[in-house]
Amino acid sequence: MLFWTRIKDYVILIGGFIVGALMVAISMNFFFIPNNIFSAGFNGIAQLLNLFLEAVFHIKIQVGTVILLFNIPIAIAGWFWAGRRFVVLSFLNNLLASELQIILPKVSIVNNEPILAALFGGVLLGVGIGLTFKLGFSTGGMDVVAAIVQKRTGRSIGSISMMINGMIVIIAGFFIGWQNAMYTIIGIYATSTAMDSIYTKYRKMTAFIVTKHPEEVIETLQVNVVRGITVMDSKGAYTNEPSKTLMMVLSRYELSDMEYYTKEADPDAFINVVNTLTVSQNFVNEDLQRQIQMEKVAAQKQISDALNN
């Protein structure tokens, strides 16, 4: 059972990897680029640089190539200062998306409809980014930079991203006209809305787990998902059999791990997940979780070594 579950997870990962890259390439080549609409983040910067090189130096270079060149130094920095699995998968996804942008033709499929191009291009891009986030990586660029800044300083780069997108709109207005710059705003808004509808990393959830094997479930969750667990006595109304209900608050990105490890410990566990608006007490972030996990592993190793000696 566990073997087939892992096979299913790998198939979903590979499928999402390919679909996410394809959606990014389609949004750029069939909607944004042929309609002179700029994307958000590093994709938009690559479009501007491509336009600048062609207008000033008469150098023609593929936007996909520029995006890839941007991401090489970012990936190298991320390898040392961010999560390696996240960075490697993000760079490979960006590599595939860049190759697809180079291979696919740049032809608009919504002629003379720039608003539709901005909306559909933004939605496709947002869905592609949100899908990769949901699977534990990204499309590269600003997302990797955000991971580096978060892990090195503990701060968000939301204001920096907003500033970059604002500069893209302003420069686009000077290069291609303010009307197209406003279409760019529509595209950026559509991207963020679509991405948030699929994946919001910082949304908090409350899970209620009803199980007849609470010790096993608690043990595996405390090892793999560093969250507090409240244990409550419960009883089935129909069977009249006693059970335990475990309550834990977690981030949305931890949801799949919680479900996986719970079912691994108790395949018959009943899981109910609801949205949580606010949490009044401390809610540890991903970095602190990782630190706690590393400390646990180190402590267990010391105990094991002491017992063996």
N, C-alpha and C positions, 0 to 999 in steps of 0.2 A: 504493500500500500504506500509506504513512504517513498519507494523507488519511483512509482508512477506519479506521485505528487511532485517529486523533484523534476521528472521529465516534463510534466505539464508546466511547471514554473519556468524551465528553460525555454520551452516552446513559446510561452507567452512573452518572455524577455526578448527572444530573437525576433518574434513577430512585431512586437512594439518597437524594437530597435529599427527595423526596416521601414515600417509604416510611418514612424515619426520622422525619419530622415526624408522619406518620399514626400510627406505633406509639406515639410519645410521647403523642399526644392520646387514643388508645384506652386506653392504660394508665391515664391520669388519669381520663377520663370514665366508663369502664366497669368499672374495678376499684378505684382508690384513693378518689376523691372520694365516690361513693355508699356506700362501706363505711366511711367515716371512718378511712381509713388514709392516713398521710402519706408523701409521697415524700421523697427525699433532696435536699439542696442547696436552690437557690432555689425550686424547685417546692414543696418542703415549707414553706418560709418563706411563700410566696404563699398556700398553703392555710391556714396559721396566721393570717396577716393577714386573710384573708377571713373566717375564723371569728370573729376578734376584732372586726372591724368590724360584723359582723352581730349578735353577742351584746351588745356594749357600746353601739354607736351606731345599731343597727338599719339599717345601710347594707348593701345587697346589691350586690356587685360580682363579676363573673365572675373565677374563678381565672386563666383565660387572660389577661384584661386586666391583672391584677396582675403576672403573670409578664412580660408585654410591657413594662409600665411599669418594672419592675426592670431590664430588659435595655437600655433606651434609654441611660441614663447609662453603663452598663457598655460598651456598644458604642462610645460616643463616646470614652471613655477608651482602649479597646482600639485605636481608629483611630490614636491618637497613640503608644501605648506597646506595641503588640503587632503581630503580622503582619496587614497589612490584608486580604489575601485570606482568611485564616482568620477574622478578625473579621466581615467583610462576609457571608461565606457562613453563619457561625454565627448572625448576627443575622437574616438572611433566613429561615433554617431555623426559628429561634425564632418569628419573625413568623408563618410558615405554621402551625407547631404551635399557637400561641396562637389564631389564627383558627379552626383546626379544633376546638380545645377550646370556643370560644364557639359554634360552629355545631352541633357534635354534641350529642345529648342526654346527660344524665348519668344513666344507667340501669345498675344492676348486672346482669351476666349470670351471676353466681354467687350467687344468693340464699342467705342464711343460711350461707355458707361463707367466713368472713373469711380463713381460712388460705389457701384457694385463691385468693382475691382478691389477697392479699399476694404469693403466689408468682407467679401469672400476670402480675399488674400489674408486679411487679419484673422478671420475665424480659423482658416486652415493652419496658419502659423501657430495660433494659440492652442489649437487642439494638438498639433504635433509636439509643442513644448510641454503642454500639460501631460500628455501621454508618457513622454520620457521621464518627467518628474515622478509620475505615479509609479514607474518601474525602478526608480532609484538612481537615475542619472539625468543628464540634460542634453541640450543641443550645443553646449559649449559657450564660448564668448563670455558675456556678462555674468552668467550663472556660475562659472568657475571662478571668476574674479570675486563674486559675492561670497563663495565658499571660502576663498583664501582670506578675505578681509574678516569674515565672521570668525574663523578659527584663530587668526592671529590677534585680532583686537576685540572680538566679541561684539562688534558693531554691525549694523546693517548698512547697505549702500543704496537704500531706497532713494535718498535724496540725490546721490550721484547719478543713479540711473535716470531719474527724472530730469536732471540737468543735461545729461547726454542726449536724451530724447528731445528735450527742448532745443538744444543746439542743432540737432538734425533737422528739425522743423524750420528753424530760422535760416540755416544755410541753404536748405532746399528751396525756401522761398526766394532767396537771391539768385539761385542757379536756374530754377525751372518755373518760377512764378508762384505767387502767394496762393493761387487757387489750388495748385497741386500740393502745396504745403498743407493746406487745410484738409485735403484728401488724406495726406499722411497722418494727420491727427486722428482721423476716423479709423484708419488702419491700425494705428497703435492702440486706440481704445478697444477696437474689436479683438485685437490680440490678447490684451490683458483680461478682458471679460471672458473670452473663451477659455483661456488658461485657468482662470479662477474657478470656472464652472466645473472643470475636470479635476483640478488638483489645487488644494490650498494647504500647503505644508503646515501652517501654524494653527489650523483649526483644531480645537480640542474636542475630544469625544469621551463619553463615559460608557464603559463596557460592563455589562452584568453577565456573569458567567455562572450558570447553575450546573453543579457537578457533584457526583457521588465520590469523587476521588480528589478532594481539595488539596491534600498534601502534595500529591504528584504535580498537580497543575500549578500550585503556588511555587514549588521548587523550581520548575522549568521556567516559569515567568520571571521569577526574581533573578535567575541567572541570565536570561536573554533579553528581557524587557525591564529596564530599571525604573519601575514605577511602584508607588505605594499601593497596597491591596487591602481593602477592608473586607473582613469575613463576616457573613451574616448567616444565622440559622434559617433554614427554609424547609418547606414540606410540600410535596405535590398534592394538589387538591383531589386529583382523580385517583392516584395510586396510594396516597396517604403515606408515602415513603419519605423518610428524612433525607435532606441534602444540604449542601452549603451553597450560598450565593456569594460570589466574589465580585467586588466592585472596584474598578480602577479607572482613573482618568488618564488619557494618553493623547498624544498628537496624532493627527490623521496618518502621518507617514509611518507610525508604529502599528497601525491597525492590522495590516497583513501579517506582520510578525506575531502579534498577539494571537490572532486566529490560528496561525500555523502551529505555534508551540502549544496552544491549548488543546487542539485536536490531536497533537502528537502524544500528549500526556493522557488525554481522555477523549477518545473518538466520539463518545456519546454526550459530551458536554453541550449544553444549550447556551448560545451566545446571543445577547441582545445589545445593540449599540445605538446610542442616542447622541444627538448633538449637545454640546455644552457651551453655554454662552460665556461664563466667566469662572475663574478659579480664584478664590480669595487668598489662598496660602501659596507657598513656594511651589513652583512647577519647574523642575530642572530641565535645562536645555540639552541638546544633543551632545555637546562637548562634555558637560558634567556627567552625563550618562556614561560616555565612553571612558572617562577617568575612573568612575566608580567600578565599571566592569573590569578595567585593567588592574585596579587595586584588588578586586576580588580574586582575579586569576593569579596575581602575584602572591596573595596570602595563601591561596589553596596550594600553590606550588611549594611555598615555604613549609607548610604543614606536611605535605606529602614527602618532601625531602627529609624533614626531621623524623618522620615515622620510619622511613626507609633506612636511615642511618641508626 
